[in-house]
Amino acid sequence: MSDGALRKRKNQPESKEHAQKDSNAATAGNKESDIDTAAVRRYIKVLWIPLVLCFGGIFYFNPTTITDLANTWFGLDSDDGLSLTSNVSGDLRYIPDVEKKDAVVEAFKHAWRAYERDAMGADEYHAISKKGTNLTKAGGIGYTVIDSIDTMLIMGLDEDYQRARQWVETKLTFDRDAIFNTFETTIRVLGGLLSAYHLSGNDQLYLDRAIDLADRILPVFDTESGLPWPQVNLAEKKGVPNSDYRLMVSTAEVSTLQLEFRYLSYLTENEEYWEKAEEVMRIIKEARMPHGLASIYMNVETGKFVPSAIRLGSRGDSYYEYLLKQYIQTNYTEPVYKDMYDDAMEAVYSHLVQQSPYSKTIYTAELIPERTRTGELTWRLSPKQDHLVCFFGGSLMLGATITGASIQPVSVPPRKKELTPVGIRDWQTGAALVKTCWDTHDTATGLSPEIVYFRVPEDGMDIDSAPSDWYIKGAQPYAPPPYDARYILRPETVESLFIAFRLTGDVKYREWGWSIFQAIEKHCKVESGGYASVLNVDDVPATWEDKMETFLMSETLKYLYLLFEDASVLSLDEYVFNTEAHPLPIFTPTIRTAFADS
């Protein structure tokens, strides 16, 4: 049995013996109160007739009072029949929490200035050894610098920003004869440059660099199907297949280039950028599998899905994320993306959204393809959820206010009458999933593991000695921790907390975010500068891995800062965040999607 499974959780009885003792004590108390109970019953018999008459009169003259009371009792308040919130007190979204916001800024400076001191220009930073590394032997392309620039602009760190800008102007080059990941380069570097261009007041430096990079990436789309190659040689301007699986591409990676290329097309009026990226969406739409879900791999030659795992985690996550965000980015003018998003969400509910039988926790499972002896393809449900999935709760809530809204704009939080039945479903499920992801921070460090498994009867664990909600698979006492147990400074939970707070004004989301930030400060902060990943979230003191992921400064700290900032800063009505948290403005496109009616 795993160490994670053995860990006791809050509000769980310690044993059957203790439960029996509690039951015996309650029985004795009941016997002593029998006489008092009988007297109360006689008293109620006398009063029930006038009470019924009074209740009937109230209902006759004001029936909405009774329905409002009933809705409140069952958690379906008539004014706010959707939210699972309880701490809304005025609109706190426009009241920044200055102390907490400033603490996040200090954390960013602690991370950035250590990197700048030890590794300026390197793609990645290692805070413990105080050194940087590049992704290729030919040199780096400024992953960490460009990923961090818009955060500096948002936080008002002008001196740091000016030094970073100077590096981009004088040192950055994409003329690297080496292989880079198409997806990562697009979301981090191209997305970072475009966001810096907009937030800097249209500094031409960033747009020129973005055009240079995009022109080097464009040849990856020159394939038989139109799906892009997963890698690119930037110097040769040539797409490169995966060395292990030459004809396979990740679904999430090929469908998470569109926000960046469309915005660049809008800025430059070069339609090729958008047409190449848009063609991918047409291919995916035509390749739709019967159940409406997307396997995590596609064939780059045929443009069809390959039998492979189906999940909202790695290699699947941002496909679903960008369906909604493409509709938002284009100012709701491209209904094809709304239709694709709605179709995908119906499939997610039909096959992936689950409730654990013991704790009644809402989570998303995975489908694993298997072949029977006769060669028939079947799908096995696995109660596994990546930390990456934790973007989905906030995304569902956001989608509920857009594709699930019956009017625009909706209230904060939305009222029941403002959403369609589908919108109500998505709002409630999204809020429940945000709570689930927050619950996975119930560890020794207060940090969430990379992967959790949810309890199901088939797991063979004793309900009295194992947690009723989730566990870390493979954790063993006095043994090296499994990969699942690590925390690598990921942003997905705080991303959903940021969105949930912006949509509800509920202070609990700020409280949860602050708790996560404090855990990062306590267990990941390297005193000499920077932050490190944690190998086991259930070990205190924490053991570190010497790597500070670029998304700490690009996403995690940015979303935490915005969680405590005034909601008018980067309003969700005006901006859409790419999957690396680079904000891009919402706009009405000048060209229309070509495959809308296909």
N, C-alpha and C positions, 0 to 999 in steps of 0.2 A: 504494500500500500504506500502511496506517495506521501512525502512529508507535507506537501500542500494539502492533501486530502485529510491529514490528521490534524491540521491546524484548527483550533476552536475559533468560532466567530461570535460576534455579538448576538445576544439574545438567544443563544442555543442552549438547551438544557444540558447539564453536564453528564447525566446518566439516568437510566431507568430507575435506579434505586432512589435518587434524589426526587425524581418526579413522583414516585410512589409515596414518599414521605410527605410531599406537598399535598397529595391527594388525601392522605389519612388526616392531615391537619384540617383540611377544608371540610371533611365529613364531620369531624367533631364539632367544628364551628357551626355547621348547619343544624345539628341536633339541638344545640343550645339556643338557636334562634327560632325554633319551630313555633313557640307561643307567640312571639312578636309578629311572625309572618301571618299567623291566623288572624290576629287583630287587624292587621293592615288590610287583609283581604275583605273582611266584613265592612271596613270603612269605605273601600273602593266600591263595593256593591251598592252602597247608599248614594254615592256621588256620580255613578256612571251615566245616569239618565240626563241630569242637567248638563254634564260635560258634552255629551253627544249633541244635545240641542244647541248648545253654544257653538260647537265646532261646525255644525250644519249651517247655522246662520252666517258665520264668517265666510264659509265657502260659497254660500248662495249670493252674498252681496259682493264678495271680492275673491273669485276663484283663483286669480293669479298668485295671491298670497300663499295659498296652500301648495300650489305647484312649485313656487319658488323655494318654500321650506323643504319640500320633498327633494328638489334638485340639490339643494345645499347639503341635505342629510346624506345623499348618495354620491356626493362629490360632483354633481352636475349643476353648478350654479347657473341660473338663467342668464346672467350677464357675462359670466366667464365659464361657460359649460365645458371648456376644453382643457384648460390648464390643469396640470397636476401640481400647481404652485400654491403656496399658502403664506408667503412672506411679502406680498406686494403691498407696499405702503406709499402711495403717491408714485409719480414717475421718477424713479431714481436714475434712469438712464442718462439724464442730462446733468447729473450731479457727480462730477468726477471724485474719486477717492484719491486725493492728492498724495497722501502718505504712502499708500500701496503702489500707486503709479510710479512715484519717485523711487521706491525700492526696486521695482522692475528695471527702471532706467539704470540704477547702480549695478544691477546684475548684468545688464547688457554691456556696460562699460568694463566691468570685470572680465567679461568674456572677450570682447573685441580688442581691448588694449593689450591683453596678454598675447592674442594672436598677432596683433600689429607689431608688438615688441619682438616676438620670436620667429614669426613665419610670414610676414607680410607678402602677399601675392601667391602664396601656396594654396593649393586647392583645399587641403584639409589640415586640421590642427590637432596636436597631441599635447594636452596641457601638462601632463605629468612629466614627460621627457622634454617639454618645452621646445618642440620642433614642429615643422610643417612637412607635409609630403604632397606630391603631385599625383594625379591620376595616371600619368603616362611618363615614360622615360624621356619623351621629347619635350616635356614641360607642361605647366598647368595653364588653365584658361580663367583663372580668377574666380573659381567657384565661391569661395568664402567671401571675398570682397564684394562681388556683385550681388550675392544672396543677401548681404547685410545692408546695402546702401539705403534702400527705401525705409528700413527700420530706423536708421539714423535720421532721415528726413522727418519721419513721423514723430520721433522723440525730440526733435529739435537739437540734436547734437551737431552743431554746425562745424566746430573745429575738426571733429572726427570725420565728418562728411567731406570736408574740403581736402583732407589728406587722402581719403579713399578716392575721391574724384581725380585728384592729381595722378594717382597710380593708374587709374583707367586711361587717362589721357596720355601718359608717358610710357607705361610699361605693358599694358594689355595687348596681346596679340592672339589671334585665332589661327595663325599660320603654323599649326602644329601637325607634323607628319606622324600622326598617331590616331588610335581608335578611341572614340568617345561614345558614350551612351546617348542615343538620339533623344530619348525621353528626358533624362536627367539634365542634359544640356539645354533643352528647350524650356523646361519649367523653371530651372534655377537661373540660368544665365540669360537666355532670351527674355524670359518673363521678368527677371530682375532689371534688365536694361530698360524694358518698356515701362515698367513701373517707375523707375528712377527718372525717365524722360518726362512722364506726366507730373510726378510730384515735385520735380525741380523747376517746374514752370516752362517745360519744353526746351530743356538744354539739348541742343543739337548733337552734342558729343554722344549722348546715349543712343539717339536714334541712328546715327551713322554706324555705331558699333553694332546695333541690333540688325541693321540691314546687312552688314558684312557677315555676321554670324548666320542669319537666315539664308543668305545666298549660298553659303557653304553647306547648309543642312538640306536644302531643297532637293538635291539629287537622290536622297534616300527614298523619295516617293516614286522613282522611276523603276517600278517593278511590274511584273506581269499582271498583277491584280490591282495595283495602286496602293496597297498597304505598304507603309514605309519599312525599310530595313531597320533593325533595332540598334544599329551602330553606324557611325560615320567617321570617315577620315577627313578632318577639317581642311588639311592642306591640299589634299587631292580632290576635295569636293566629291566624295564618292561614298555611296552606301555600302555597308558591310554586313553580311549575315552573321548570325550567332554561330560561334565555332562548334558548339555542342549539338544544337538542333537547327540545322541550316535553313530549313523552310518554315520554322515556327517563329511567331512574334507574339508578344504579350498583348492581350486585348486592351488592358488598361494603358499600356504605353503607347499604342498606336492611336488611341482615342482620347489622349490627354495632351494634344498639341494644338487644339483648335482655338482656344481662347487667345493664345499668343499670336498665332499666325493670322487670325482674323483681325485682331486689333492692329497688327502691323500693316495688313492690307488696307485697313481703313485710314491709317496715318499716311501711307505712301501712295494710295490709289493704284497700287500694283495688285491686280486681281489674281495673279498667279499664286501668291502666298495663300490666299483663301481657297482657291479652287483645288489646290493639291491637298490641303488639310480636309476640306469638305468632302472630297471624294471618298475618304476613309469612312465617313459617316454614312454615305450612301451604300457602300459595300457592307457595312455592319447591318444596316437596316434590311438589305436584301438577303443577308445570310441568317436572318432570325431563326432560331431553333424553335420547335413546337411549343416548348414551355415558356418561351419569352426571356429566358435568362441567357447570360453570356458565359461560355467557358473561358478559362483564363488564357487559352492559346488559340491562335488562328493560323491558317496556312497562307504564307505570303504569296504563293503561286495561284492558288484557287480562290482565295478570299473567303474561305469557309471556316467555320469553327472546327477545332480539333477536339475529340473527346478528351476532356481534362477537367480538373476540379472546377466547381462553380462556387464562388464565394464573394463576399464584400470586402475581403481583406486583400493581401498582396496579389498583384497582377490582375485584380478585378475591380478594386475600390474606385479609382478615379474615373473609370468608364461611366459608372452610375452618377458620380459627382458632376461630370462635365455635361451630361444630358440636361440636367437642370440649369447649370450655369451658362450653357450656350443660349438657352431660352432667355435667361435674365440679361446676359450681356447684350443681346440684340434688342433689348427694350420690349420684349414680348411680341416682336413682329414676325418671328419665325415659328409658327405653330407645329412644324414638323418635329422640333425638339421637345415641345410639350407632349406631343403624342408619343414619341419614343420613350420619354421619361415616364409618363403615365402607364404605358404598356409594361415597362420594366418593373415599376413598383407593384403592379398587380401580380406579376410573377414572383417578386420577392416575398410578398405576403403569402402567396399560395405555397411556396416551397421552402423559404429560408427563415422567416420570423417564427420563433418558438418561445414557449414558456416553460421554465423548469418546473417539474412536478412537485418539488418539495418547498422551495422558497417562492415559487411563482414569479421568478425573475424573467423579464423579457430579454431575449438575446437573438442573434442571428447565427444560424448553423451553416455548415458547408455541405455540398453534395459531392460525393466521390464516385467517379465512374468505375464500374466493374463489369467484367464479362462473365456470363454464365457458361456452363460447359457446352452449350449449343451455340455460343458466340453472340448471344443477345446482350445488348447493352442495358445495364441497370444502374440505378443511382442509390448509393448508401448515404444516409444522413449522419453527419458527424457533429457533435455538440461543441465544436471548436470555434473560437472567435479571436482573431488577431486584434491587437491594440489599434491597428490601422483602421478597423471597422468603426472606431469611436467617432469618426467624422460624421457617421451616418445619422445619429440622433439629431444633431443640429441641422443637417441637411434636410431631413424629413420635416422638421418644424418649419424651416424656411420654405420648403416646397408647399406645405399646407397653406401658407399665407399668400402663395402665388398661383400655382396650378390648382390648388384646392379651395380657393377663395371664390365666394359668390359676388363680392363687391371689392372694389379697390379705392382707397387703401383700407386695410382692416385695422381694428383697434389694437392696442397694446395692453395686455394680451388680447388676442382676437376673441370676439363673442361668438357663441354657438351659431347664431343666426347669420353670421358673416361668412361661414364656411359651408361647403358642400359636405355630404356624408363622408366622401373620400378625404376631404380636408380635415374633418374631425378625427377620422381614423389615423391619418398621418401625424397630426399634432400630438395626439395622446400616445401613439407608439413612439414617436420621436422623443418626447419627454421621458418616457419610460426607459428608452435606450440610453439617454444621457445619464439617468440615475444608475443604470446598470454599470456604465463605464466608470462613474464616480465610485461605485461600490467596489470595483476591482482595485481601488487604491487602499483597501482595507488589508494592508500588509505591514510588516514590521517597520518598513521605511516610510510608508505612506505613498509609495510609488507603485504604479501599475506595471505588471509583468508584460512581456512582449506578446504572449499567447496564454489564454485561459481556456479551460474546458468546463462546461456546465454539467451539473449532476443530472444523470438519467438513470432509471432503474437498471439498465443493462451494464452499468459500469462496475457492478459487483462490490461496491463499497457499503460498509455498514453505516446505516443512517445515523446511528448513535455516536459513532466515532469519527465521522467525516463531516465536513461542512455541507450545509444543505443547498448552497448556491453554486460556487465555482471552486476550482482548484488548479494548481500548476502541475501539469502532467510530468511525471518522471523525476520529481524532486525526491531525493533520498537523504536521510540524516547522515551527516559526516561524509558526504560524497560531493564531488564537483557538481555544481548546479547545471541543469539543462539549459539549452539556449532559451527556452520559453520563459525562464525566470528573470531575464535581464530587463533593464530599463535603459534605453539609449537616447534619452532626452526628447522623446517623441511628443508631438504637439496635438494629436487628434482629440484627446479629451478636452483640453483647454480651448480648442477651436470650437467644439460644440457648446461649451460653457459660454463663450463669447457670443455666439449666435443666439443661444437660448436667453441670455440676459438682454440682448438688444430687442428680442421679440416679446419679452415678458416684463422686464423691469424687476424681476424677482431677485432680491438680494442674496438668496441662498446660492445662486450661481457664482456670485462674487466670493462668497464665503468658501465654496468648494475650490474655486480657482486659487484663492489665497493659501489654502491648506496645501495644495499641490506645489505652489511656488515655494512655500516654506520647506517642504520636503526636499525639493531640488536644492535649495540653499544649504540645507543641513547635510545631505548625503551625497551630493554631486559636485559641490563647489571645491575647487582646488585652491588652497590658500594663496599660493604664489601667483595665481591668475588662471582664468579659464574654468572649465567644467569637464567632468569625466562621466562616462557611462557606468552604470552599476550592474555587476554581474548577477546578483541575486537580491531581489527586492525583499526577501525575508531574512536577510542576514544583517545584523547590526553588531559592530560597525561594518559599514558597507565595504565590499571589495570592488575595486575599480578596474575598468578597461580603459586604456590610454587613448581615448578618441572622443573628440568633441564634434558631433555632427553639425554640418552647416545649418541644418534646420532649427537648431537651438536659437540662433539669432534671427533667422529669417521668419520662423513660424512660432515656436513656443513662447519666446519672450515678447514677440510682437502681439500675439493674441492675448497674452496676459496683460500687457500694457493697455490694449484697447478695451479689455474687459473692465478696467478701472477708469477709463477715459470717458469724457463726454461723448454721448452717442452721435452727436453731430459730426464728429471727426470720423471720416471715412464711412459715411452713412450707408447702410445696406440698400437704401433707395437709389444711391448714386454709383456704387462700386460693386464689383464682383471680384472675389479673391481667387487667383489661380490656385492650383493644388499645392504650391509652395508658399502660399500666403502673400503673393505679390498682388496688391490691389490694382485693378484695371478699371477704367471708367465705363459705365454703361452708355451705349450710344445706339442710335438708329442707323443701321447699315445702309450704304448707298447701293449695294448689290444684294439681290435676293438669293436665297438658297435654291439651287437648281433642281434638287431631287424631291422637293416637297410633295409632289403629286405622284411620285413613283410607287 
